[in-house]
Amino acid sequence: MGRLISAPSSTITSCSSQLQIPTCILDTTTNSVVDSLSRSYGGSVQESLKKLRHHSFIITDPHLPGHPIVYASEGFLHMTGYLTEEVMGRNPRFLQGPDTDRRSVLQIKDAVLEEKACDVVLLNYTKQGLPFSIVFHMAPVFSQKNGRLLYFVGAQKSLTESFSKQVQQFEANLSGLRKGPSALLGTKSWRDTMNGNLKGHLIPDSYLDYRCGGQRKKKMKIASTIVQLVIHELASCNELTNDSALRSGCIRENAESDLCHSLTLALARIQRSFVISNSKLPGMPVAYASDMFLDLTGYQRHEVIGRSCKFLQGQDTDDCAVQQIRDCCKEGKSCTVRILNYRKDGSPFWNLLHMAPVRDHTAKVVYYVGVQLQLGFPQAEVRQLSRDVSPAMLQLGVVGAVKVAVRSLQGHGLRRSLP
């Protein structure tokens, strides 16, 4: 895979005249990267993160184009040999090279799509092109207000440095051994002796631990601790006072990011009219709307996402039906109601609406599914739509498919099977 995925802002600027990219777009992109953290945590976040400057870590913004780096610690820059301006605005993939393990890369991609933490051993390359092995721990950062994904933090701990120290100590032991009687045994016999009875005495235990994966576990634990420290500093900065501004800004342009990409892909396969509302947010705004729902109501996706479903109600909508929906959501129960809704053009239609909760592995309601079935279809369309299946069965089938999609992401259901 290619090592250079996206250019830093300085490189983009220098090539802008050749590529004829409008300056305003470049300025907007650069400003979005530089101001990303301060929009969420305030201007003091940079100083807070400097407390951890000796550790190697980066923060990336999945809501900006290309999922770029928006913060890089001094430890990270020292490890990779890059300058800050050469890193900011670039996807971390530029560190990969010809011998980077494809399986590790896929694990990271899956974790990003599923908004989960991951641990991998990765071969990266410095600015000078030198390979170095790291243990890499990545974890998502969620809003303390509404639980929405904000950033990813990735911490690196070098395996190469530890390995080099062990090799130096090992070679020192070998040098001492060569001066002894075993030097008379010849190269082959000496190696056999070294790897045989004297092995436990010559090779440090830590070196053997490294060979068995012990060092990797220790380094991974350190990397995980670094991530926790970074998240703690972020949480201590201004308590996300500008989170609402972030939500109404670049997130609004891609509001489906409230649901992870893998879940969105799974939901797109369900060919029925339905919406998913986020029960954790005030007003239960729509987090996903199917294509058939958009066809039924006449709205565009950006006009639906982030709004309460009350926008479908009108002057003749029955208040009793609305109250029934509210009660079932408050109690965490399912219900089916016949309600008069309105399309974008103002035309009314009778909607047989089925509402059902979707729970996580702790039995807590995380979403509500609303499945719409327009009443008054011509008989021919009804037969083609249902194929002798009752409306109730159709709606329950949609609810079941949504629950399967959501719960599969709580384990490893949508992850790749890596050898």
N, C-alpha and C positions, 0 to 999 in steps of 0.2 A: 504494500500500500504506500501511497505517496507520503512523504514526510511533511511537506508544506501544504497545509490545507487552506489556511487563510492568512493573509498578510497583516502585519501590525499596522496601526493607524499611520505611522510615519511612512511606511512603504506604500500604503494605499494613496496617501497624499502625493507622494512623489510621482506616482504613475497616473494620477487623476486626469492630467491633460491628455495623455495617450489614450486612456480608456473613455474619455469624455464623460466622466462621472460628475454630476452637478456638485459644486462645492457645498451647497446646503445639506445634501444627503450625507457627505463625508463628515461635516460638522455635527450633524444630528447623531450619526453613528458613534463618533468619538465621544461626544458629550454623554450619550447613553451609557457607554462603558465606564467613563470616569465617574459619573454621578450615580451609578447604579446603587452602590451601598448606602450612600448618603441619603438617597430618596427613601430608603426603608428604615435606616437607623440613625439618621442625623449626621451632622458634620464631625462629631467626635469619634466616629467609628474608626477612622484611620489611626488616630492616636491610640485607641484601645487595642487595636490589633498589633501595634508596634511592640507591645509587651511580649508578644510571642515571636518576635522577628527572627530569633535564632533557630526556630523550628522551620522545617520545610513544608509549606502548604500553599494552596491556591484556593480561591473562591471563584466559582463560575455562575453565570446567570443564564438559566435555561430559557428565559423568556426573550432574550435578545437574539437576533439572527446569528446562527452559527454556534450558539451556546459558548460564548467567549469567556476568557479569564477577565475578571473585574478587580481582582486583587492577587498580588503575588508577594510572598514574604521574602525577606532578605536571605533566609536560609534556602529557599527555593532557587533564587537567582544565583546564589553561590554554588549550589549543587549542579545547576544546568549550564552556568557560564553566560547566561543572557542578561541583558539590561532590562529595566522595567519597561521602557518604551518598546522593546522588542517582543514583549510578552503580552502586554495589555491588548485586549481586543482580539486575541487569537484563540482558536480552539486548542486545547492541550494536545491534540493529535500531532501537532508539529514536532513533538518530542519523540515520536515513534520512528522506527527505521526498518531496514530490510529484515532484521532478525527478531523483530518484536513478535511475540506469540499472538497469533490471530485469536486463539481461544480466550486469552485474557482480555483482549480488546472487546470481543463479543460480550463477555461477562459485564464489562463496564457499560456497554451500550444498553444491555438489558436492564441493568440496575437503574440507569437514567430513565428509561421508558417506564419502568414500574415504580419509580420514585422510592427506591430502596437503597440500603447501604450495601457495600460489597467490599471484599478483600481479595486482592490478587497480587501475584508476583509479576513484575513487568520489567521488560528490558527497554530502557529509554536511551536517548543519545544527547550528548552535550552539544553546545553550539559549535564546538570544534569537531564534532562527528564521532566522539569517543563513546562507546557503549557503556552503560552502567546499569546494574540490576537494583531494583527497589522493591520494597513491599509497599503496596498502595492501598490505603483505606479511604473510601469515599462514603459520605453520608449526606442525605438531603436536610435542608433547613426549612422548617415550616413556620408560618406566621403564628405568633402567640395569640392573635386576635381571632382568626377564623380558620386556622389549620391549613391554609393554602400554601403550596410549595413556593418558596422564594429563591433559594440558592442551593448549590451543592458545594460542599467543602471536601477537598482531597488532600490528604497528608501523605508525604513520602518519607520513607526511612531507607537509607542506602544499605544494601547487603554487601556491596563491593568493598566498602571501607572496613567493615568487620572482617570480611573474608581476607583482605590484604594483611590485616594485623595478625590473623591466625597463621597465614602462610609465612610471614616473617618470623614468627616465633617458632613455627614448625621447622623452617629452614635453619634457624639458629641451633635447634636441637640436633638436626641432622649434621650440621657442621661439627658439633662437638662429638657426635658419634663417629664421624669419619676419622677423627684424630685418634680414636681408640683402636682396639684390636680388630674390630669388624672391617676396618679399611683394608685389611689384608685379604678379605674374602672375595674381592672382585665386585664389580658393579651389580651383576645379577644376584649373586648370593647376598650381597648387602641389602638389596631391595627386598629380597625374600625375607631376610631377617627382620628388616624394618616393618614389613607388613604382617609379620608373623608374631612370634612370642613377645617381641619388644614393643609391639604396636601400642599397647595400652600405656607404656611408660614414656614413649617418645612424643605421641600426639596429644596435645592438650584436650581435656574433656570438652571444652567449649567448641573446639574444632570438630570433634565427633558429633556434638549436638547439632552443629550447623549442617553436617552431612546428613543427619537424620531429620532435619526440619526443625530442630529445637530453636535455633537462632531465628528462623523465619517467624516462628510463633511469638518469640520475644519482641522482635521488631514490629510485628503486626499489632501487638498489644500497645506498643509505644505509639505507633501511628494512630491507632484508635483513640488513645488518650489525647493526642494533639488535636484531633478533630473535636473531641468533647470540649477541650479548652477554648477552641475557636468559637464553637457554638455558644459556650457560656459567655464569652466576651460580646458576641453579637446580641445575645439576649439581655445583657446588662446595658446595652447602648440605647437609651431613649425609648425602649419598649415599643418599637415599631410605630412611632407616632405618625410617620408619613406613609404607613401601609396603605391607607385609603387612596392616597395620590398615586401610588404605584398601581393599584388595582384599576383606577380609572384611566391610566396612561397606556403603556405598551401592552399591559395584560388585556385590556379591553379589546385590542386588535386581535387577540388570539385567546378569546375567553374560554375556549374548550380546554385550555391548559389546566383548568380546575380539575379535570380528569386526566389521568396519565394517558400517554399516547396509545399504549397497548390496549387499555380499556376502551378508548374511543374506537380503535380499529375493530374490536370485538363487537361493540354495540352497532357499528355500521352494517354488520351482517344481518341484523334483525330487521326484516323488511315489514315493519308495521309502524303505525302512527303512535309515537310515545315520546314523553319527555322524562328526564331525570332531574329532580330538584334536590338541592343540598340542604338537608335538614339541620345542619350545624350552623347555618347562617340565618340571620334575621330575615323574615319574609320568605324563606325557602326559595331562593332564586333558582332559575333553571340552569343546570350545569351541562345538559346535553339535550338536543332536540333532533329527532330523526328526520330524514328527508321527507317521509310521508306526512309527518306532522306539518312541515313547512308547506307542502303541497296543499294540505287540507286547509290551513289557516291563511295562506297567502303571504306570510311574513318571510323575511330573509333571516338567516341564522344569527347575524349580528344584532338583529332587532329583538331576538328572543333571549339569547344567553345573558344571564345576569339579572333578568327581570322575574318578578313573581308572576305566576300564571293568572293572576287576577286581571291582567290586561285583556284576557279573552272574554271577560264578563261585560255586560251591557245593561241598558236600562230595563230590559224585561227579564233579566236573569233572576231566577228564584232565590231569594235570600235563604230560604230553608235548605236548599240544596248546597249553597255555599257554606252554611253553618255545619251541615253534616260532614262536609269535607274537612273543615277545620277541626271538628271533634275527633274524627278518625286519626288525623295527623297528630293531634295532641296526645291521644291515647296510644299511639303506635299500632293502630289496627288497620285492617283493610276495609274498603267500602266500595260499593258500586252505586252511582247516582246518574239520573237522567237530568242533564242541565243544558240550558240554552246558552250557547257561546256565539261569539261574533268573529268574523274574519277581518283581515286588515282593511278590506274595502267596505266594511260595515254590514255586510250581509250576514244574517243569522243562520245558525244550523243547530240541530239537536244533536247533542253529544252524549253517548252512553260512555261515561267515564268510570274507569276502574282504577282506584288508588291502592297501592300496596307498599309497605315498608321494606327496605333492604337493610339487613343487619350485617355487622362485621363478625369476626370470630369471637368477640366478647358479648355478642347478642345485643350490642348497642345499635340503634337505628342511625345509619349514616346517610342514606338517601331515601327518597320516595319516588316510586315509578308511577306515572300517570299514563294509562293507555286509553286512547280515544277511538271510538267507533262511531262514525257518522250514521245517524238514523235517517231513514227515508231514501236509501239507495234503491234504484230500480231492481226488481227481482233478479234479472239476469246477472247484474253485477254482484248481488249478494251471493248467488250460487257460485260464481267464479271466485269470489273472495274467500268464502268460508269452506267450500267443498264439503258441505254437509257437516261442518263443525260448528257448534253453537258459538255465539259471540262470547259467552263466558269462557269457553275453552280457549278461544283465540287469545283473549286477554290474559288468562292465566299462563298460557304458553309464553307470551312476551315477558311476563314477570319472572317466570322461571328461567328464561334465557338470560335476562339481565342479572339475576342473582348468581347464576353460574359464572358469568363473566366477571363480576365483582369479586366473588370468593376465590376464583382461580388466581387472582393477583395477590391474595393474602398468603398463598403458599408459593409453589413454583410452577403453577399451571401453564403460564404463558412463556416461561423461560425456555431457551433452547436446550436441547439435550446435548451437552458437550461431552466428548469422549474423555 
